[in-house]
Every structure is written in structure tokens, then in C-alpha cells.
Amino acid sequence: MKPTSLPRVANADWYRVTDWQQETACQWCGTPLLVGDAALEAFAGIYCSESCVNDSHPLEMTEAKD
């Protein structure tokens, strides 16, 4: 999965999973994030997309946009 735009979340970073020890699942939807996938680290969690960050932290996203 590739990022399609820059994250709108403050203090969020995209990174590429480069090692099997980094493999995990999205903390919102459970999608596996495997070697070669892009992952978004935000709010002390790992997510597969901006949508999952938005859905899991709607209040914080509203505040970040203002």
C-alpha cells in the first residue's frame, strides 16, 4: 500500500517496512503491514492509511485541521 498524499495529522510520519521484525497490523482495521508496505505512525500507533488514522482519532483530526 502506498501513501497517496501527505498525512494531515500533526506529528505523523510515513515509513517503509523494511524488515520482517517491523511487520505489524494496522491498529484500526487490522490490515497486515508487511515488508515493502508503507505505514503511517501517528498517535503512538501504526496505521495503513490516513483514513484509518482519521477514523480512530476523529477528535484529534478536527483539532489538527483548525
Long-range contacts (C-beta under 8 A, 24 or more apart in sequence): 1-31, 1-33, 1-37, 1-38, 1-48, 1-49, 2-38, 3-38, 3-40, 3-49, 3-50, 5-50, 7-40, 7-42, 7-50, 7-53, 8-50, 8-61, 8-64, 8-65, 9-40, 9-42, 9-43, 9-50, 9-53, 9-57, 9-60, 9-61, 9-64, 10-64, 11-42, 12-40, 12-41, 12-42, 12-43, 12-53, 13-40, 13-41, 13-42, 14-38, 14-39, 14-40, 14-41, 15-39, 15-41, 26-52, 27-52, 27-56, 28-52, 28-53, 28-55, 28-56
